[in-house]
Amino acid sequence: MTTSAPTTTKNSRPWIWIVITLVVMVLFWSVVVTIAVKKLPDSVPVTYVSPPADAHN
């Protein structure tokens, strides 16, 4: 005679934990990217200086 464990959400639907994990990861990365965009460093102007005419390659 075999006895089986009672059916629970954890046993009957393991895919739901994968979905929950993916949702948590997406929310985490959304928060990280949002914070990073809000705290961007100041931009530095870059000017191009052409090399002198007598410069060698």
Secondary structure, DSSP 8 states (H G I E B T S, - for coil): --------HHHH-THHHHHHHHHHHHHHHHHHHHHHHHT-------------TT---
